[in-house]
Amino acid sequence: MSDEPTILNRARHALGRFLQLEASAGILLIGAALVALAWANSPLAATYDGIRGVPVAVQFGALKIAKPLLLWINDGLMAIFFLLVALELKREALSGQLSTPSQLSLPVLCALAGVAVPAAIYAWINRGDPQAMQGWAVPAATDIAFALGILSLLGSRVPVAMKLLLSTIAVIDDLAAIIIIALFYTSELSVLALAWAGAAIAAMVVLNRRGVQALTPYLLLGLVAWVAVLKSGVHATLAGVATGLLIPHLDRKDAIDDETQHSPLETLEHALHPWVAYLILPVFAFANAGLALGGFALADVLAPVPLGVALGLVLGKPVGVLAAAGLARASGIARFPEGMDWKAMVGLGLLCGIGFTMSLFIASLAFADDGGLFPSAVLGVLCASLVSALAGYAWLRVTLPPGPSETAG
């Protein structure tokens, strides 16, 4: 007997749980950002900066890691976020929405265009300024939790296909962001530290090839890799990506019959997801979104860096997504998912302009050595994410037909 129904049931259950978790986490993410903004612009602003700057040091013999709390959040907690992203990417590639060419074509094309067009807009606006050009990738990614949180406010009128397509585009966006960080946001390299990182990753490869299913050795080696990568000059979050990609997962032909059982990858993903959604991302948002607005005038939004970020997200994302979708449909490469038309695609494109978490993260890397440009980039991210969220919500509220629960009354 084929195990395909079991696989489909598990996939539907996982998708429903993922969408529900991400939507509620998006609301919490927005709340954390608002608290940070309010605190940073209150008489207690000095305490907000003081909390972010608290020195934290960990030492084992001669090995010492000393950083302010903000960098422990951005380098440490976000490594766990990227570990989860890698787990999701691997699962989707082996047994999910990225496992067949027919499922991949539309979201891949939309995601790639949604990365390229915003980056091009930012680069055009900031051409001639080498320092500002470091932020070309800031408007490249979509915040899946924030976007799904906005969709959740629309209730049953949102087709499941829209949630799925938005999620898949955002996941591919994250993959593109990972590649961008690895290639373009790496500082001077330590060969010795890279050798240690390479040895830890090689050991995980050996465990994977030998079929070791226990999670503990992978996580311990992942911790070694994180420390080594942190010391190497490559951004430490990439150790989380490498670890996630090497956690064992069963593909379709090896699927477990019992729906209550999971592969090691699924077990770790299910364990991490609530922590990332309800703690790590809100903490990151709180630590990075506290922009003191007192020093800004309305005209500052029109400065090249915030303008490039804002137009890249608000304009570039929907233009890129819609252009790719239109070309894919016209050429016969892909068609719109069931229940979606051009009006729904416009709303989806607008919501893709919510950059937030990944945009703030890339801005922290791009302008780590330029304190003046980082607040400008944050201003652009916050303005763009707010405009995209409001525009996407308003458009879909008007254009989507009422759902079953709305028409029943």
C-alpha positions in Angstrom: 0.0 0.0 0.0 1.3 3.4 -0.9 2.3 5.7 2.0 1.4 8.9 -0.1 -1.9 9.6 1.9 0.1 9.5 5.1 2.7 11.8 3.7 0.1 14.3 2.5 -1.7 14.2 5.9 1.6 14.9 7.7 2.4 17.7 5.2 -1.1 19.3 5.7 -0.8 19.1 9.4 2.7 20.6 9.4 1.6 23.4 7.1 -1.4 24.2 9.2 0.7 24.3 12.4 3.4 26.4 10.7 1.0 29.0 9.4 -0.9 29.3 12.7 2.4 29.7 14.6 3.9 32.2 12.2 0.7 34.3 12.1 0.5 34.6 15.9 4.2 35.2 16.2 3.9 38.0 13.7 1.5 39.9 16.0 4.0 39.4 18.9 6.8 40.6 16.6 4.9 43.8 15.8 4.3 44.3 19.5 7.9 44.0 20.4 9.0 46.5 17.8 6.4 49.0 19.1 7.6 48.6 22.7 11.2 49.2 21.5 10.2 52.3 19.6 8.2 53.7 22.5 11.0 52.9 25.0 13.7 54.4 22.8 11.7 57.6 22.5 10.7 58.0 26.1 12.5 59.6 29.1 13.9 56.1 29.8 15.7 55.9 26.5 19.1 55.7 28.3 18.0 52.5 30.0 17.1 51.0 26.6 20.5 51.7 25.3 22.0 50.5 28.5 20.3 47.2 28.3 21.5 46.6 24.8 25.1 47.5 25.8 25.4 45.3 28.9 28.7 43.5 28.5 28.4 39.7 28.6 31.5 37.4 28.6 31.8 33.6 28.5 35.2 32.0 29.0 36.5 28.5 28.9 40.3 28.5 29.7 42.0 30.5 27.0 38.8 30.8 24.9 36.9 34.0 25.7 33.9 35.5 24.0 33.1 39.0 25.2 30.3 41.0 23.5 27.6 43.5 24.4 24.2 42.0 24.8 23.0 43.3 21.5 25.7 41.3 19.6 24.9 38.2 21.6 21.4 38.5 20.3 22.4 39.2 16.7 25.2 36.7 16.6 23.9 34.0 19.0 20.2 34.0 19.1 19.9 34.7 15.4 22.2 31.7 14.7 19.3 29.6 16.2 16.9 31.4 13.9 19.1 30.5 10.9 19.3 27.0 12.1 15.5 26.8 12.0 15.5 28.4 8.5 17.9 25.7 7.3 15.8 23.0 8.8 12.7 24.3 7.0 14.5 24.7 3.7 15.8 21.1 3.9 12.4 19.7 4.8 10.6 21.6 2.0 13.3 20.6 -0.5 13.1 16.9 0.3 9.4 16.4 1.0 7.5 19.7 0.9 6.6 22.6 -1.4 10.1 22.8 -2.9 10.4 19.2 -3.8 9.1 19.3 -7.4 9.8 21.6 -10.3 6.0 22.4 -10.8 5.8 23.6 -7.2 9.1 25.5 -7.4 8.8 27.5 -10.5 6.4 30.3 -9.5 7.7 31.1 -6.0 11.3 30.8 -7.1 10.8 33.3 -10.0 8.8 35.6 -7.7 11.4 35.4 -4.9 14.4 36.0 -7.2 12.7 39.0 -8.9 11.6 40.2 -5.5 15.3 40.3 -4.4 16.8 41.7 -7.6 14.4 44.6 -8.2 14.6 46.1 -4.7 18.4 45.8 -4.7 18.5 47.5 -8.1 16.3 50.4 -6.9 18.5 50.9 -3.8 21.7 50.7 -5.8 20.4 53.3 -8.3 19.4 55.7 -5.6 22.7 55.3 -3.7 25.0 55.1 -6.7 28.3 57.0 -6.2 28.4 56.5 -2.4 30.5 53.5 -1.6 29.5 53.4 2.1 25.8 53.6 1.4 26.1 50.9 -1.3 27.0 48.5 1.4 23.3 48.3 2.2 22.1 47.2 -1.3 20.7 44.0 0.2 18.8 45.5 3.0 15.5 45.6 1.1 15.9 42.1 -0.4 14.1 39.9 2.0 10.5 39.4 3.2 9.6 38.9 6.9 7.4 35.8 6.9 6.1 36.1 10.5 5.1 39.8 10.1 3.5 39.2 6.7 1.5 36.1 7.9 0.5 38.1 11.0 -1.1 40.7 8.7 -2.8 38.0 6.7 -4.2 36.5 9.9 -6.1 39.7 10.5 -8.2 39.0 7.4 -9.5 35.8 8.8 -11.2 33.2 6.6 -11.3 35.3 3.4 -7.6 34.6 2.8 -7.2 31.5 0.5 -4.8 28.8 1.9 -3.0 29.0 -1.5 -2.0 32.6 -0.8 -0.6 31.8 2.6 1.4 28.9 1.1 2.7 31.0 -1.8 3.7 33.8 0.5 5.4 31.4 2.9 7.3 29.7 0.1 8.5 33.0 -1.4 9.7 34.2 2.0 11.6 30.9 2.6 13.4 31.3 -0.8 14.0 34.9 0.1 15.7 33.7 3.3 17.9 31.3 1.3 18.9 34.2 -1.0 19.7 36.3 2.1 21.9 33.5 3.5 23.8 33.4 0.3 24.2 37.2 0.2 25.4 37.3 3.8 28.0 34.5 3.1 29.3 36.2 0.0 29.1 39.9 0.7 29.1 40.4 4.5 32.2 38.6 5.6 35.1 40.4 7.3 38.8 39.5 7.5 39.3 35.8 7.8 41.1 33.7 10.4 42.4 30.6 8.7 42.9 28.7 12.0 39.3 29.4 13.1 38.0 28.4 9.7 39.9 25.2 10.0 38.2 24.4 13.3 34.8 25.2 11.8 35.5 23.1 8.8 36.5 20.2 11.0 33.3 20.4 13.0 31.2 20.6 9.8 33.1 17.6 8.3 32.4 15.6 11.5 28.7 16.4 11.0 28.9 15.2 7.4 30.4 11.9 8.5 27.6 11.4 11.1 25.0 12.1 8.5 26.6 9.7 6.0 26.8 7.0 8.6 23.1 7.4 9.4 23.4 8.7 12.9 20.0 9.8 14.0 20.7 11.2 17.5 20.5 15.0 17.7 23.0 15.5 20.5 26.3 15.0 18.5 25.1 17.3 15.7 24.1 20.1 18.2 27.4 19.8 20.1 29.4 20.0 16.9 27.2 22.8 15.7 28.1 24.7 18.9 31.8 24.2 18.1 31.2 25.4 14.6 29.4 28.5 15.8 32.3 29.5 18.1 34.8 28.8 15.4 32.9 30.7 12.7 32.3 33.6 15.2 36.1 33.8 15.6 36.8 33.4 11.9 35.4 36.6 10.5 32.5 34.8 8.7 29.2 35.7 10.2 28.4 33.3 13.0 24.8 32.7 11.9 26.1 30.7 9.0 27.1 28.0 11.4 23.5 27.6 12.2 22.7 27.1 8.5 25.4 24.5 8.1 24.2 22.6 11.1 20.6 22.7 10.0 21.4 21.3 6.5 23.2 18.4 8.0 20.5 17.2 10.5 19.1 13.9 9.1 15.7 13.9 7.4 13.8 11.1 5.7 12.6 11.7 2.2 9.3 10.5 0.7 10.4 7.0 -0.1 11.7 6.5 3.5 8.8 8.3 5.2 7.8 7.1 8.6 4.3 5.5 8.5 3.3 6.6 12.0 2.3 10.3 11.8 3.2 10.8 15.5 6.9 10.0 14.7 9.3 12.4 13.1 12.7 12.4 11.6 15.5 14.1 13.6 15.1 17.2 11.5 11.3 17.4 12.2 11.9 16.7 15.9 14.3 19.6 16.2 12.2 21.9 14.0 9.1 21.3 16.1 11.1 21.9 19.3 12.8 25.1 18.0 9.9 26.7 16.2 7.9 28.0 19.2 11.1 29.3 20.9 12.1 31.2 17.7 8.7 32.5 17.0 7.7 33.6 20.5 11.1 34.5 22.0 14.1 34.9 19.7 12.4 37.0 17.0 10.6 39.3 19.4 13.8 39.8 21.4 15.7 40.6 18.2 12.9 43.0 17.1 13.0 44.7 20.6 16.8 45.0 20.5 17.1 46.4 17.0 13.9 48.4 16.3 14.4 50.9 19.1 15.1 53.9 16.8 15.3 57.3 18.6 13.2 59.5 16.3 13.9 62.8 18.0 16.9 63.4 15.8 15.0 62.8 12.6 12.9 65.2 10.5 10.4 64.2 7.9 12.8 65.2 5.2 15.3 62.6 6.5 13.2 59.8 5.1 14.1 61.2 1.7 17.8 60.8 2.3 19.4 58.2 -0.1 19.7 55.3 2.3 16.2 55.3 3.9 14.7 56.3 0.6 16.5 53.4 -1.2 15.4 50.9 1.5 11.8 52.2 1.5 11.3 52.3 -2.2 13.0 49.0 -2.6 10.6 47.3 -0.3 7.4 49.3 -0.9 7.8 49.5 -4.7 10.5 47.1 -5.7 9.1 44.0 -4.0 5.5 44.1 -5.5 6.9 45.1 -8.9 9.4 42.3 -8.9 6.9 39.7 -7.7 4.2 40.7 -10.1 6.5 41.0 -13.1 7.8 37.5 -12.5 4.4 36.1 -11.9 3.1 37.7 -15.1 6.0 36.4 -17.2 5.7 32.9 -15.7 2.0 32.8 -16.5 2.2 34.3 -20.0 5.0 31.9 -20.9 3.2 28.9 -19.5 6.0 28.1 -17.0 3.6 28.4 -14.1 0.1 29.4 -13.3 -1.5 31.1 -10.3 -2.5 28.8 -7.4 -6.2 27.9 -7.1 -8.3 30.7 -5.7 -5.8 33.4 -6.6 -6.2 36.0 -9.4 -4.3 39.2 -10.2 -6.0 41.2 -7.4 -4.8 38.6 -4.9 -1.3 38.6 -6.4 -1.2 42.4 -6.0 -2.0 42.1 -2.3 0.6 39.3 -1.9 3.2 41.5 -3.7 2.5 44.4 -1.3 2.9 42.2 1.8 6.2 41.0 0.4 7.4 44.5 1.0 7.5 43.9 4.8 11.2 43.3 5.3 11.6 43.9 9.0 13.6 41.1 10.7 15.9 40.1 7.9 16.2 43.7 6.6 17.2 44.9 10.1 19.7 42.0 10.4 21.3 42.8 7.1 21.4 46.5 7.9 23.3 45.6 11.2 25.9 43.8 9.1 26.1 46.3 6.2 26.6 49.3 8.5 28.3 47.7 11.5 31.2 50.1 11.1 29.1 53.2 10.3 26.8 54.1 13.2 25.4 57.0 11.2 24.0 55.0 8.3 22.5 52.2 10.4 19.8 54.3 12.0 18.9 55.7 8.6 18.5 52.2 7.3 16.4 51.2 10.3 14.2 54.3 9.6 13.7 53.1 6.0 12.9 49.5 7.1 10.3 50.6 9.7 8.6 53.1 7.4 8.5 50.6 4.5 7.3 47.7 6.6 4.5 49.9 8.0 3.4 51.2 4.6 3.6 47.7 3.0 1.6 46.2 5.9 -1.1 48.8 5.8 -1.3 48.8 2.0 -1.4 45.1 1.7 -4.0 44.7 4.4 -6.2 47.5 2.9 -6.0 46.1 -0.6 -6.8 42.6 0.4 -9.6 43.7 2.7 -11.3 45.4 -0.2 -10.5 42.9 -3.0 -10.8 39.5 -1.4 -14.4 38.1 -1.2 -15.8 37.4 2.3 -14.9 34.0 3.8 -17.4 31.4 4.9 -17.5 32.6 8.5 -18.2 36.2 7.4 -21.0 35.3 5.0 -22.7 32.9 7.4 -23.9 35.7 9.7 
